[in-house]
Amino acid sequence: MTARRLTRSYLAVPAHRARLVQNAAASAADAVFMDLEDAVPMTEKAAALTAAADALTTLDWGRKTVAVRLNAIDSLSIQHEIERLGGIERLDAFIVPKAEAVSDVAKIAQWVTAAAGKRHVPVEIELLIETARGLVNVEALAAAGGLVTALHLGVGDFAASIGARSTEIGASPSGYRHVASAADGYQEVLLDLFAYPMMRVLVAARAFGLRAIDGPCGAFRDARATASTANKAAAMGFDGKQVIHPSQIEITRDAFVPSDDEIAYAHRAIAALEEAERNGQGAVTVDGKMIDYANIRMIHRLLSFANTE
C-alpha cells in the first residue's frame, strides 16, 4: 500500500439505486462502496454494473475512497464486472465477497491487472472475510500480497456461516452468555460473538500491512448500538467500520477520531520525549505515565485518524 487511506466510515450503497449513490457521493463518509452483490436483485445486476460505471465517471466523489463490491468468485459476471470497471481512474478498490482461497484472489488479481488499461496502477483489492472457511484462511489471504490492501469482516454472513442464532446483523445472539453456577447465584455475563473473528482479521491485517475494516451495525436507527460497536472496533485498532445508512456516518467516524484532550496529550507526549532524547534519555514521565518509543508509535497512529478537513 503506497499511501494510507482514511476509511473510518465506509458507506455501503446499492449500485442500481441512482439517488442513493448520488447521496453517498455527497456524504461525509470517508469511503463508499457501490454494491453489485447482495443489495442488488438478480433482475437488476446488469443495470447495477452500468450504473456503477456511470457514477464513477460522472459524479464528484471528492477525496473519498471509492470501491465496488463485486459478485461472487463463482458468479458468471465477476470477470466482466472487472473488465468493465477496472480501467476507470476514479475507482480505488474492488471488494471481493466471501474471500476464501488464495488461488481465487490470484485469479482476480490477474483480471484486475489486465483490465487496468491506461491507469497508472491497477485497482486495489479488498477482501471480505465472511465465512468460516475465509476466517480459517485469513492469514494466507492477508499474505497474498500484490493488489490486496485491506480486509473487511462480514458480520452478517459470518454469523450465518457458523450457524449463530442471531437475526440482527453485527449483534451477538441474546443467548450467548456465560452463566455462573448456582452457588454463585447464576450470575450472567454477556459474551461477544464477534470478538474472536474481529481479532483474527485484525491480527492478519496488521501482520501483512493491510487496513482492517469492521462490518456494519444492522440496527442503523439505534444510535447507541451504532456508537458502541464503532467504539469497540476503534478501541481494538481497526481502521474503520462499514455503515449501511447515512445516519451512521458521523457517529461511526467520531468513534475513530481522537478527542481534543487525546490530541493535546499526544502532542505533549511527543514534545516531552523529544526533549528527553536531547538529554540522552529514551523514556519520560508525562501526566504520571511513563512514555517511551512504543507509546509514541501508538500516539502517531492515533493522530492519523484525526479530521483532515
Helices and strands as residue ranges (DSSP letters): E 9-14, H 18-26, E 31-35, G 42-44, H 45-58, E 65-69, H 78-85, E 93-96, H 102-115, E 124-129, H 132-136, H 138-142, E 148-153, H 155-162, E 177-179, G 182-184, E 188-190, H 195-207, E 211-214, H 223-236, E 240-243, G 246-248, H 249-256, H 260-278, E 284-286, E 289-291, H 293-303
